[in-house]
């Protein structure tokens, strides 16, 4: 049995850019070709298949074309068990497209959602739901309840190899961390010990205070943990657990995590043994990150000389013909000026990101400026919240309106305001006996009940924070 593992493909990223618009699709096509060349039985995709929560029609169209060209065809021999094992309650939580009679799937893709393409809006729909409904992929790992998570495995068999796949789509890291500490995450295991157990998640792996999934939380009977989300590609072994942090297949930022080669991973079973092989992706643009400290005059000459060194390094080390990505951090004195247009003209046609290749930091002269100012970044949420607080609202709380606005903007949830209105109205009417009211009492009673409800919410939040 062979399995190709990929994650964070971010289809549609920067799709309107003239130079880089097709990067995410080209590399995804390479990944699908790798899978076909290796004749894998299926693909595991660890989240963030799409870059945007509402992909464009262009993105959907290109994605469907790629899946049609590479995944349809004569069925493979791998068996996905969809029925209960004897005397066991364990069963897969999906009906996989490979077993559908009205479509021929040569290479099934099993995918979870990430933080970019997570479910949202009416009926909590992810872009992956659409591909799943069209039977192009198998979307799994969607959690419907908030108080407890029960993860049932997808049981897979071929030629005597048995795999139990436990998929879990993205959940806010702090919430998942606390659910693990309270034993609210339950893995429903088969009775047999013959299974090779795989956990596939889309979470932080590197330490962030209560905002990551530590390896210590993963039960010791797992053989492999697949992490999506963080973009650096890393493979390690912790005790008896193999860990693959897959990394992204397209560079979505000009940061340290995006440096280095990008990979997919091949998991191969031979008899009772298994091996994991990294497969470098050749269609990813080269990226180099460097810094320079400006001294003296001739600022632009110093920067151009540094840029030439960076470009020469890429030409020596890389073997594809794609224009590279560059990020140069420039430290310079406050009083020095820089002609950005001249530098942009210098790198035009040499790099793929001429509009954002340079980042300038200004050095403060300690002799002339000995004061240290500490300022809080003011966000649009802060401004909007202050505006609302000046209105002395009664039945609606300002923070609820801000949350609804964010939901409307970031998730395109057209019902966000209707939902908070309905929620507030329901809570009020639960406390009011309308038949016993007279008109003079209504306004005062609403104010009184609203204040009590608000105070109750505050107390609940405080209790949650202290748990």
C-alpha positions as CSV (number, residue, x, y, z in Angstrom):
1,X,0.0,0.0,0.0
2,X,1.2,3.5,-0.9
3,X,-0.1,6.8,0.5
4,X,0.9,10.3,-0.6
5,X,0.6,13.0,2.1
6,X,0.3,16.7,1.4
7,X,-1.1,19.8,3.1
8,X,-1.6,23.5,3.0
9,X,-1.9,23.7,-0.8
10,X,-3.7,27.1,-0.5
11,X,-5.3,26.8,-3.9
12,X,-6.2,30.3,-5.2
13,X,-3.5,32.1,-3.3
14,X,-2.5,35.4,-5.1
15,X,-4.5,34.2,-8.1
16,X,-4.8,37.6,-9.7
17,X,-1.0,38.2,-9.7
18,X,0.3,38.3,-13.2
19,X,3.5,36.4,-12.3
20,X,2.4,34.2,-9.4
21,X,-1.3,33.6,-10.0
22,X,-1.0,30.0,-11.1
23,X,1.7,28.9,-8.6
24,X,-0.7,27.1,-6.2
25,X,-2.4,25.2,-9.0
26,X,0.9,24.2,-10.8
27,X,2.3,22.7,-7.6
28,X,-0.9,20.9,-6.8
29,X,-0.8,19.5,-10.3
30,X,2.7,18.3,-9.6
31,X,1.6,16.6,-6.4
32,X,-1.2,14.8,-8.2
33,X,1.3,13.7,-10.8
34,X,3.6,12.4,-8.1
35,X,0.7,10.4,-6.8
36,X,-0.1,8.9,-10.2
37,X,3.6,8.2,-11.0
38,X,4.0,6.4,-7.7
39,X,0.6,4.6,-8.2
40,X,-0.5,5.5,-4.7
41,X,-3.7,4.0,-3.3
42,X,-4.9,7.3,-2.0
43,X,-3.9,10.8,-0.9
44,X,-4.1,12.3,2.6
45,X,-4.6,16.1,2.6
46,X,-4.0,17.8,5.9
47,X,-6.1,21.0,5.6
48,X,-6.0,24.4,3.9
49,X,-6.6,22.9,0.5
50,X,-8.0,26.4,-0.4
51,X,-6.5,29.7,0.6
52,X,-9.8,31.5,1.0
53,X,-12.9,30.5,2.9
54,X,-15.0,31.5,-0.2
55,X,-12.8,30.5,-3.2
56,X,-13.4,32.3,-6.5
57,X,-15.1,30.7,-9.4
58,X,-11.7,30.6,-11.1
59,X,-10.2,28.7,-8.2
60,X,-13.1,26.2,-8.1
61,X,-12.9,25.7,-11.9
62,X,-9.2,25.0,-11.9
63,X,-9.4,22.7,-8.9
64,X,-12.2,20.6,-10.4
65,X,-10.3,20.3,-13.7
66,X,-7.2,19.1,-11.9
67,X,-9.2,16.6,-9.8
68,X,-11.0,15.4,-12.9
69,X,-7.8,14.9,-14.9
70,X,-5.9,13.1,-12.1
71,X,-8.3,11.3,-9.8
72,X,-11.0,9.8,-12.0
73,X,-10.6,6.4,-13.6
74,X,-10.6,2.7,-12.8
75,X,-11.1,1.9,-9.1
76,X,-8.0,0.8,-7.1
77,X,-7.9,-2.3,-5.0
78,X,-7.8,-0.6,-1.6
79,X,-10.8,-1.3,0.6
80,X,-12.4,1.4,2.8
81,X,-14.5,-0.3,5.5
82,X,-17.8,1.4,5.9
83,X,-19.5,-1.2,7.9
84,X,-19.3,-2.0,11.6
85,X,-16.8,-4.6,12.8
86,X,-18.4,-7.6,14.5
87,X,-19.4,-6.7,18.1
88,X,-18.0,-3.2,17.8
89,X,-19.5,0.2,17.6
90,X,-16.5,1.6,15.6
91,X,-17.3,2.6,12.0
92,X,-16.1,5.3,9.7
93,X,-18.0,8.6,9.7
94,X,-18.1,8.9,5.9
95,X,-19.2,7.0,2.8
96,X,-16.1,7.4,0.7
97,X,-16.4,8.4,-3.0
98,X,-14.3,5.4,-4.0
99,X,-17.2,3.1,-3.2
100,X,-19.8,5.2,-5.0
101,X,-21.3,3.2,-7.9
102,X,-22.0,6.2,-10.1
103,X,-18.4,7.5,-10.2
104,X,-15.1,5.9,-10.9
105,X,-12.4,7.1,-8.5
106,X,-8.9,5.9,-9.3
107,X,-7.1,7.9,-6.6
108,X,-9.2,8.9,-3.6
109,X,-8.3,12.1,-1.7
110,X,-9.1,12.2,2.0
111,X,-9.1,15.7,3.3
112,X,-9.7,17.7,6.5
113,X,-10.4,21.4,6.7
114,X,-7.8,24.0,7.9
115,X,-8.2,27.4,9.4
116,X,-8.4,28.9,5.9
117,X,-11.2,26.7,4.6
118,X,-13.0,25.9,7.8
119,X,-16.9,25.6,7.9
120,X,-18.8,28.9,8.3
121,X,-22.1,30.6,7.5
122,X,-25.5,29.0,7.2
123,X,-25.4,25.3,8.0
124,X,-21.7,25.6,8.7
125,X,-20.4,24.8,5.2
126,X,-16.8,24.5,4.1
127,X,-15.5,24.8,0.5
128,X,-14.5,21.2,1.0
129,X,-18.2,20.3,1.5
130,X,-18.8,21.4,-2.1
131,X,-16.1,19.2,-3.5
132,X,-17.3,16.3,-1.3
133,X,-20.9,16.7,-2.5
134,X,-19.6,16.5,-6.1
135,X,-17.7,13.4,-5.1
136,X,-14.3,14.7,-6.0
137,X,-12.8,14.4,-2.5
138,X,-13.7,12.8,0.8
139,X,-14.1,15.6,3.4
140,X,-13.7,14.2,7.0
141,X,-12.8,15.3,10.5
142,X,-15.7,17.9,10.8
143,X,-16.7,18.3,14.5
144,X,-20.4,18.9,15.1
145,X,-20.4,19.2,18.9
146,X,-18.6,21.6,21.2
147,X,-18.6,19.8,24.5
148,X,-16.8,16.6,23.5
149,X,-15.0,15.3,20.5
150,X,-15.3,11.6,19.6
151,X,-13.0,10.7,16.7
152,X,-14.0,7.5,14.9
153,X,-11.4,5.9,12.5
154,X,-11.6,5.3,8.8
155,X,-10.6,1.7,8.5
156,X,-8.5,0.9,5.4
157,X,-7.2,-2.5,4.1
158,X,-5.1,-3.8,1.2
159,X,-3.0,-6.9,0.9
160,X,-3.0,-7.6,4.6
161,X,-2.1,-4.0,5.6
162,X,-4.6,-2.5,7.9
163,X,-4.8,1.3,8.7
164,X,-6.9,3.2,11.1
165,X,-7.0,6.9,10.1
166,X,-8.2,9.4,12.8
167,X,-9.0,12.7,11.1
168,X,-9.6,16.0,13.0
169,X,-10.2,19.3,11.2
170,X,-9.0,22.6,12.5
171,X,-10.2,23.7,15.9
172,X,-9.0,26.8,17.7
173,X,-5.8,25.8,19.3
174,X,-6.6,27.0,22.8
175,X,-10.0,25.3,22.8
176,X,-8.5,22.0,21.6
177,X,-5.7,22.2,24.2
178,X,-8.1,22.6,27.0
179,X,-10.4,19.8,25.8
180,X,-7.4,17.4,25.8
181,X,-6.5,18.5,29.4
182,X,-10.1,17.8,30.4
183,X,-10.1,14.4,28.7
184,X,-12.8,15.6,26.3
185,X,-11.1,14.2,23.2
186,X,-11.9,10.5,22.8
187,X,-10.5,8.1,20.2
188,X,-12.8,5.2,19.4
189,X,-10.4,2.3,18.7
190,X,-11.1,-1.0,17.0
191,X,-10.7,-4.2,19.1
192,X,-7.8,-5.4,16.9
193,X,-4.2,-4.3,17.5
194,X,-3.3,-5.1,13.9
195,X,-3.9,-1.6,12.7
196,X,-1.3,1.0,11.8
197,X,-2.8,4.1,13.5
198,X,-2.6,7.6,11.9
199,X,-3.7,10.9,13.4
200,X,-4.2,13.7,11.0
201,X,-4.8,17.2,12.4
202,X,-4.4,20.9,11.3
203,X,-3.0,22.6,14.4
204,X,0.1,24.3,15.8
205,X,2.9,21.8,16.6
206,X,5.5,24.2,17.9
207,X,5.1,25.4,21.5
208,X,2.7,28.3,22.0
209,X,1.3,28.7,25.5
210,X,-1.8,26.6,25.5
211,X,-2.2,27.3,21.8
212,X,-0.8,24.1,20.2
213,X,-1.2,20.4,20.2
214,X,1.8,18.9,22.2
215,X,3.0,15.5,21.1
216,X,2.5,14.4,24.8
217,X,-1.2,14.7,24.3
218,X,-1.2,12.1,21.5
219,X,-1.8,8.5,22.8
220,X,1.2,6.3,22.7
221,X,-0.5,3.7,20.5
222,X,-0.4,6.0,17.5
223,X,2.2,5.2,14.9
224,X,2.1,8.4,12.9
225,X,0.9,12.0,13.5
226,X,0.4,14.2,10.5
227,X,0.4,18.0,11.3
228,X,-0.9,20.5,8.8
229,X,-1.0,24.3,9.4
230,X,2.7,25.3,10.0
231,X,4.4,25.9,6.7
232,X,7.9,24.6,7.4
233,X,8.4,21.0,6.3
234,X,9.8,18.8,9.1
235,X,10.0,15.1,9.8
236,X,10.9,13.7,13.2
237,X,10.5,10.8,15.5
238,X,9.5,11.1,19.2
239,X,9.8,7.8,21.1
240,X,7.8,5.4,18.9
241,X,5.8,8.1,17.1
242,X,6.7,9.3,13.6
243,X,5.7,12.9,13.1
244,X,5.3,14.7,9.8
245,X,4.8,18.4,9.7
246,X,4.0,18.5,6.0
247,X,4.5,22.2,5.4
248,X,2.9,24.2,2.6
249,X,3.2,23.6,-1.2
250,X,3.2,27.3,-2.0
251,X,4.9,30.2,-0.3
252,X,2.2,32.4,1.1
253,X,4.4,34.8,3.0
254,X,8.0,36.1,2.9
255,X,9.0,34.8,6.3
256,X,11.5,32.3,7.7
257,X,9.0,29.5,7.8
258,X,8.6,29.7,4.1
259,X,12.4,29.3,3.3
260,X,13.8,26.0,2.1
261,X,12.5,23.3,-0.1
262,X,8.9,22.1,-0.1
263,X,7.9,18.5,0.0
264,X,5.1,15.9,-0.2
265,X,5.6,12.7,1.7
266,X,5.2,9.1,0.6
267,X,4.2,6.5,3.1
268,X,4.8,3.0,1.8
269,X,4.1,-0.4,3.4
270,X,6.1,-3.5,2.4
271,X,5.1,-6.6,4.2
272,X,5.0,-5.7,7.9
273,X,7.4,-2.7,7.5
274,X,6.8,0.8,6.5
275,X,8.9,3.7,5.3
276,X,8.4,7.4,4.9
277,X,10.1,9.3,2.0
278,X,10.2,13.0,1.3
279,X,9.6,14.0,-2.3
280,X,10.8,17.5,-3.2
281,X,8.4,19.7,-5.2
282,X,10.1,21.2,-8.2
283,X,7.5,23.7,-9.2
284,X,7.8,25.8,-6.1
285,X,9.5,29.2,-6.6
286,X,12.9,29.7,-4.9
287,X,12.9,32.0,-2.0
288,X,15.8,33.7,-0.2
289,X,15.6,35.9,2.9
290,X,18.5,38.2,3.9
291,X,19.3,41.4,5.7
292,X,21.7,44.4,5.3
293,X,22.7,47.2,7.6
294,X,23.3,50.5,5.7
295,X,26.4,52.5,6.6
296,X,27.6,55.7,5.0
297,X,26.2,57.1,1.8
298,X,25.5,55.4,-1.5
299,X,22.5,53.6,0.0
300,X,21.0,52.3,-3.3
301,X,24.4,51.0,-4.5
302,X,24.8,49.0,-1.3
303,X,21.3,47.5,-1.7
304,X,21.8,46.7,-5.4
305,X,25.1,44.9,-4.6
306,X,23.4,42.9,-1.9
307,X,20.5,42.0,-4.3
308,X,23.0,40.8,-7.0
309,X,24.6,38.5,-4.4
310,X,21.2,37.1,-3.5
311,X,20.3,36.5,-7.1
312,X,23.7,34.8,-7.8
313,X,23.2,32.5,-4.8
314,X,19.8,31.4,-6.1
315,X,21.2,30.8,-9.6
316,X,23.9,28.5,-8.2
317,X,21.7,26.5,-5.9
318,X,18.3,26.2,-7.7
319,X,17.5,24.4,-10.9
320,X,14.1,25.7,-12.0
321,X,13.5,28.5,-14.4
322,X,10.9,30.3,-12.3
323,X,11.5,33.9,-11.2
324,X,12.5,33.7,-7.5
325,X,11.0,35.4,-4.5
326,X,13.2,37.7,-2.4
327,X,12.9,39.5,0.9
328,X,15.6,41.9,1.9
329,X,15.4,43.5,5.3
330,X,17.2,46.9,5.3
331,X,18.2,48.7,8.5
332,X,19.1,52.3,8.1
333,X,19.2,55.6,10.0
334,X,16.1,57.7,10.4
335,X,17.4,60.6,8.3
336,X,18.4,58.6,5.2
337,X,16.0,58.4,2.3
338,X,15.6,55.6,-0.2
339,X,14.4,55.7,-3.8
340,X,12.1,52.7,-3.9
341,X,11.1,53.2,-7.6
342,X,14.8,53.0,-8.7
343,X,15.2,49.7,-6.7
344,X,11.9,48.3,-8.2
345,X,13.2,49.1,-11.7
346,X,16.4,47.3,-10.8
347,X,14.7,44.0,-9.9
348,X,12.0,44.1,-12.5
349,X,12.0,40.9,-14.6
350,X,14.5,39.4,-12.2
351,X,12.2,38.4,-9.3
352,X,8.6,37.4,-8.9
353,X,7.7,40.0,-6.2
354,X,9.1,43.4,-7.3
355,X,6.4,45.2,-5.3
356,X,7.2,43.9,-1.8
357,X,10.8,42.5,-1.9
358,X,12.2,45.1,0.5
359,X,11.4,45.7,4.2
360,X,12.9,48.8,5.9
361,X,13.5,49.3,9.6
362,X,14.6,52.7,10.9
363,X,17.4,52.9,13.5
364,X,16.7,55.3,16.4
365,X,19.7,57.4,17.5
366,X,19.9,56.7,21.2
367,X,21.9,60.0,21.8
368,X,19.1,62.2,20.6
369,X,16.1,60.1,21.6
370,X,16.3,58.6,25.0
371,X,12.6,58.2,25.6
372,X,10.9,54.9,25.2
373,X,7.3,55.0,24.0
374,X,5.0,52.1,24.4
375,X,1.9,52.2,22.3
376,X,-1.0,49.8,21.8
377,X,-2.0,49.1,18.2
378,X,-5.4,50.5,17.6
379,X,-7.6,48.2,15.4
380,X,-10.8,48.9,13.6
381,X,-12.6,46.7,16.1
382,X,-11.4,49.1,18.9
383,X,-12.7,52.2,17.0
384,X,-16.0,50.6,16.2
385,X,-16.5,49.4,19.8
386,X,-15.9,52.9,21.1
387,X,-18.4,54.3,18.7
388,X,-21.0,51.8,19.8
389,X,-20.3,52.5,23.5
390,X,-21.2,56.2,23.0
391,X,-24.7,55.1,21.8
392,X,-25.8,53.7,25.2
393,X,-27.3,50.6,23.7
394,X,-29.8,48.7,25.8
395,X,-30.8,45.3,24.4
396,X,-27.7,44.6,22.3
397,X,-24.2,44.4,23.7
398,X,-21.5,46.3,21.8
399,X,-19.1,43.3,21.8
400,X,-21.8,41.1,20.2
401,X,-22.2,43.6,17.4
402,X,-18.5,43.7,16.8
403,X,-18.3,39.9,16.7
404,X,-21.2,39.9,14.2
405,X,-19.4,42.5,12.0
406,X,-16.3,40.3,12.0
407,X,-18.3,37.3,11.1
408,X,-20.0,39.2,8.3
409,X,-16.7,40.5,6.9
410,X,-14.3,37.6,7.4
411,X,-16.7,34.7,6.8
412,X,-19.3,36.4,4.5
413,X,-22.0,35.3,7.0
414,X,-25.0,37.3,5.9
415,X,-27.0,36.1,8.8
416,X,-24.6,37.2,11.5
417,X,-26.6,40.3,12.6
418,X,-29.9,38.4,12.4
419,X,-28.5,35.7,14.6
420,X,-27.5,38.1,17.4
421,X,-30.8,39.9,17.2
422,X,-32.7,36.7,17.5
423,X,-30.5,35.5,20.3
424,X,-31.0,38.7,22.3
425,X,-34.7,38.7,21.7
426,X,-35.1,35.1,22.8
427,X,-33.2,35.8,26.0
428,X,-35.3,38.8,26.8
429,X,-38.6,37.2,26.2
430,X,-37.6,34.2,28.4
431,X,-37.4,36.7,31.3
432,X,-40.5,38.8,30.6
433,X,-44.1,38.0,31.2
434,X,-45.6,40.2,28.6
435,X,-49.2,39.8,29.8
436,X,-48.5,41.4,33.1
437,X,-46.8,44.4,31.7
438,X,-48.1,47.9,31.3
439,X,-46.5,50.3,28.8
440,X,-44.7,52.4,31.4
441,X,-42.8,49.4,32.8
442,X,-41.5,47.9,29.5
443,X,-38.5,50.1,29.0
444,X,-37.3,49.9,32.6
445,X,-37.8,46.2,32.7
446,X,-35.9,45.6,29.5
447,X,-32.9,47.7,30.8
448,X,-33.0,45.8,34.1
449,X,-33.1,42.3,32.4
450,X,-30.5,43.3,29.8
451,X,-28.1,44.4,32.5
452,X,-28.6,41.2,34.4
453,X,-28.0,39.1,31.3
454,X,-24.8,41.0,30.5
455,X,-23.5,40.5,34.0
456,X,-24.3,36.8,33.8
457,X,-22.3,36.6,30.6
458,X,-19.4,38.4,32.2
459,X,-19.4,36.0,35.2
460,X,-19.5,32.9,32.8
461,X,-16.5,34.2,30.9
462,X,-14.6,34.8,34.1
463,X,-15.4,31.2,35.2
464,X,-14.2,29.8,31.9
465,X,-10.9,31.8,32.1
466,X,-10.2,30.4,35.6
467,X,-10.9,26.8,34.6
